[in-house]
Amino acid sequence: MKFIECPRDAMQGWPHQISTAAKTDYLNALMEVGFDTLDFGSFVSPKAVPQMADTAAVLKGLRPNGKTRLLAIVANVRGAEEAVGYDAIDYLGFPFSLSETFQLRNTNKTIEQSLAEVQTMQELCIKNSKQLVVYLSMGFGNPYGDPYSPEIVLQWADTFAGMNIGILSLADTVGVAEPANIATLFSRLIPAYPDIEFGAHFHSTPYAWEEKISAAYNNGCRRFDSALKGIGGCPMAQDELVGNIATENLAAWCARQQIPMPFHMTDILDAVQKAERLFHKDLI
């Protein structure tokens, strides 16, 4: 079971600017917990995401420990070119939407243009000893009426398999995934592409997360994205209660199922307290 902690997702939409020092302290504390990976920042336009403008400065203050690897989100080749220049970064994550409408809104490029960018990013990653993680955004459906079906997801998985992409994470961008289609997708994808690590990045209401996690896990998924306190998520979700899966909930679920975890529950509870202090202005 791999826990991918997503403080970047939590911080990027936060209404108050978080100082570089506060981000650095928080991330260094998270690196001691035992997460497999930290989605720590992004190399994107500071105009589009002001909270992430100091990602390079934050990175300089981090203390890699050999246990937790670092993932940076990029939205284009320019961002990828910057990210691969840092030895501490292990993974580059690119959001590739199955919805043409959302891809244009999110990266200002069509799906066809984005596919060409993925190829260039993959070449950059191989050359610089990084690994590209492609997030299949709107992986469970979209609210725009763009074409969607499990077969479309399988076709894109086949395309990325042909490009030797090693990690594909299905993203429930606007919280529309249901247990049935989660089970359908993972039960078909994982056996069909044994060389690809498939992950789940769910957004959910506070009441529907468990059934999503169960459906994915029971159909072979072992890589899960989450964020402490469930902070973050897509601002385009139609329900304001839709956010990230809370890491403490995911850990508690694993404990109930007697699934081995890379940390103790006390470590997670300590991390929750750190999250509450960092995001205290709106959590109190």
N, C-alpha and C positions, 0 to 999 in steps of 0.2 A: 504494500500500500504506500503510494507516494503522495505526500502532502506538498502541494505547491501553494505557498502563502503569497497573497497578492496585495501587499501594502500600497503598491503603485495604483492599483484599481481603487483602493480606499481613499488615497490622498488626492488623486487627480481632480476629482470633482468637489473637493471640500470647499465650503464657502469662504473660509478664512485662510490666508496665506500661512503656510507652515514654514518656519525658518529652516535653513539648511542644517544648522546645528541640531535642531530637534529631529529632523528626518534622519540624520546620520546616527544619532544616539539610539533612536527607535530601531533602525535597521540592524545596527550592531547587536542590540539586545535580542532581536529576532533570530539572528544568525547563531545564537547560542542555544536555541531551543531544540534544534534537530530536524527542521524542515528539510526536505530534499532540495527544494529550490525556492528562492525568493524572487518574485516578480517585483523588482525594486524600483524601477524608473523607466523613463522612455525618452528616446531621442526623436522628438517630434517638434513641430513648430511651436515656439513659445507663445505666439499669438493665439494658436488654437487651444493649447493646454498650458496656461501660465504657471500652474503649480509644478510642472515638470521642467521648467526652464533651468533649474539648477542641478539636473541629474548628473552632469559631469563633475560638479563640485561635490555633490553628495558621495559619488563613487570614490573620490580621492580620500574621503574620511573613513571608508569602510575597512574592516579588518577581516579579510577572508580567513577561514579556519580549516579549510580542506574538507568540511562536512557538508555545508550548504552551498549550493551553486547559485550563481546570479543570472537572472534573465532580464533583458531589456526589451521593451516593445519599440518597434520601429514602424513607420507608416510609409516609407519609401526608400529608394536606394540611397539617397543622401544620408538619411538617418542610419542606414545599415553601414555605410562607409565610415561614419563616425564611431559607431558602436564597436565594430570589429577591431578598432585601434586600441582597445583597452584589454589588457591581459586578464583582468579579474572577471570579465564577462564570459560566461560559458555558453549562454543561449541567446539568440535573437528571436523574438516573437513577432509574427506578422499577422494582422487580422485580415483574413481573406473572406469576404462575404459571399454567400451563395445568393444574396439578393442584390441585383444590379442597383436598385435604388439606394440601399444602405451603403454599398461600396462607394458610390459617388459622394454620398453625404459624409462618409467617414474618412476617405482618403482622397477624394476629388479625382478618382480615376475609375474607368470602367473595369468590369471583370477581366476583359481581354488584356487591358493595359496592366492590371494588377498581376495577372499570370506571368507576363513578361518580366515584371519586377521580381516575382518570386524566383524565377530562374536565375536572374542576376544576383539576388541575395544568396541563393544557394551556392553559387560559384564563389562569392565573397567569403561565405562561412567556411567552405571546404579549404580555400586558400589560407584562411587565417585560423584554422583549427577551432572553429565554433560549430554549433549545431543550430539549425533553423527549426523553430517550432511554428507550424502554420495553424492558426486558429480558424476553424470553419465557422465564421460568424453567421448568425441566423441559421445555425445547423439543424434546428428543429422546426423551422417555419418562420414566416415574417408577416408583419401587419400591412404590407404594401400591395399585396396581390401579385407579387412576383412569383414565377413558377417555382414550385417546391414539391418534392416527393423524396422518399427514401432512396429511390433509384438515382436521383440527381446527386445525392450525397455520395453514393457508391461510385458514380461516374467520376466525381471529383477526387475521391480517394484513389481511384485507379490512375488518374492523371498525375497526382502527386507521388504515388508509388513509382511511376515511371521516371520521375525526377529525383528519386532516391531521398525523398523527404522522410526522415526517421520518426518524427513525432507529429501527430495530428490531434488537435484538441477540439472536440465539438462544443461550440459555445451556444448556450441557450440565451441569446442576447437580450431578448425582451420577455423572458420568462414564460414561454408558451409550451415548453416541453411537457409531455405527459408520460407516465410510466410505460404505456404501450409502445409509443414510437421510440422512446429511449431503448427499451428492450429490443425492438426490431433492429435498430441501427447497430447497436453494439454486438448483438448476436450474429449479425451478418458481416460486419466489418472485421472484427477481431480474427475469426477463423480464416477469412479470405486474404488477409494481409498480415501474416505472422511476423514479418520483419518491421512492421510499423507499431510504435507504441501509441495507443489511442488514449486520450484523456477526456475529461469532462469538466467544462467550466459552466456551472449552472448559475442562473439567476432565478430567484424564487421569492414568493411571499414567505413570511415566517411559519406558515402552517403547511406548506406543500413540499418543503425541502427533503424530508426523510424518504418519501416515496420515490423521489427522483434519484437519490443516492442509492437506494436499495435496488432499483431497476438497473442502474448502470453496473453496480458491483456484481449483482447476481448474473449478469451477462458478460462478465469478464473484464470490465474496466478496473484498473488498479492505479490510475493517476487522476487525482482530483484537485482542482483549484478551489481555494476558499479564502476568506479574509476575516480576521478577528473582528468580532462584534457584528459581522455581516455588513460592514460599511462598504459602500460603493455599489457598482452596478451600472447599467446603461440608463442614461438620462432620457432615452427615447421610449423606455418601457411605459406602457399606458397606465400602470398601477404604481403609485408612489411607494407602495410597500414592497415592491420587487427590488431585491438587492442581492448581493453575493451570499452564498452559503456561509454561515458563521463557522469559523474553524473550530470553535469550542463545541458546537453542535456535532460537527463531523467527527471530532475526536470522541465525544461521548457515545455516538452511534457505534463507532468501532469498538469501544470498550464493552458495550452491551452485547455486541456480536462476537466478542472475544477474538477480534482481529488484531494481530500484533501491530504496534505503532512504534515509530522511531524516537518517541519521547514519553515522558510520564505526564499524566493529567495535571499534576501540580505545576509542571513547566508551562502548560497551556493556560492555566489559571493565572499564573504570574504574568504571562504575556498579555492576557486580557486586561489586567490592571494597568499595564504599560499603555495599551491602546486607549483605555479610558482617560488616562492622563494626557495623552497626545491630542485626543479629539474632544477634550473636556468642555469646550465652549458650547457645543451643541448637545453633548450627551447628558449634561447635568440637568 
